[in-house]
Amino acid sequence: MSTSESKVYAVLGGDNTGVLERPHSPVLPIVIKCTGTAEANAAFGLDRLLYRLGYDKAEKDPQTFAKEITASTQISDIFATAGPFYAVYQGKTQRAIYVRNYTDVEAQVHDFMYPKYRKFDSIKEALVYMVLKGNFQEMVALGLHGSHVGQEKRPDVGQAKKAIHSHIRELEGIVDTIYGSTSADPNYTTYGIGKHASHYLQAHGYTKATITDIVTIWSASGTPDEFLDHLVPRGMPATEVRWLWDLIRHNDNCGF
């Protein structure tokens, strides 16, 4: 492989920007690992755009900077590559976005004590996640995630009066709300952690993918402290983790 073909890192912001063979450690940095030189050159086109938005805001006013990234109509034109984009804010390499390569992500977070990482469908969301320091809950609160990207997520007056049917929840918190009431019995699934723990997670709105993650973590945790160490850094409250541990371990004694 030639030297030019090995340049797959587009480094945005700081003192060492460019398309590089390996990332340096600029002030920000936002590092995008691409799958080839052409893609990296396209990704580096974002540097000038983000510079115009004001890199100094990244530390001084990250919320405003994140909103301006979301509002930009040029980012997708500059870097139109397809995702997914795996944003690793905290791992063995800090603040790195990996384009369509989950193998690299696994290498960054495996055996790392408190990783912060997330999969996104758009480069905008991956960039915003970095600017907000891996705080997905803040992204949701600002309306900068999913179908609400670029809009403040506030219910209208009519919606606010309706009963909440259920929340949609991930480890970082509530990501959406379903309004309206129903008398239909919930169609709960047992996930191999007992009826009560499974029903608890589903009744509180946890998505199937999140429950699957929780079950995997529980299976690998030998003690409540290990369970806490894996779930609390990802956003689940410690009190809920302890209660869930007891629900799973003592399922046969939970009554109803």
Salt bridges, closest charged atoms under 4 A:
GLU39 OE2 - ARG100 NH2 2.92
GLU59 OE1 - LYS133 NZ 3.80
GLU68 OE1 - LYS57 NZ 2.96
ASP104 OD2 - LYS33 NZ 2.99
ASP111 OD2 - HIS110 NE2 3.18
GLU125 OE2 - HIS145 ND1 2.89
GLU152 OE2 - LYS67 NZ 3.64
GLU170 OE1 - ARG118 NH2 1.75
GLU172 OE2 - ARG118 NH1 2.66
ASP176 OD1 - LYS153 NZ 3.86
ASP213 OD2 - ARG234 NH2 3.53
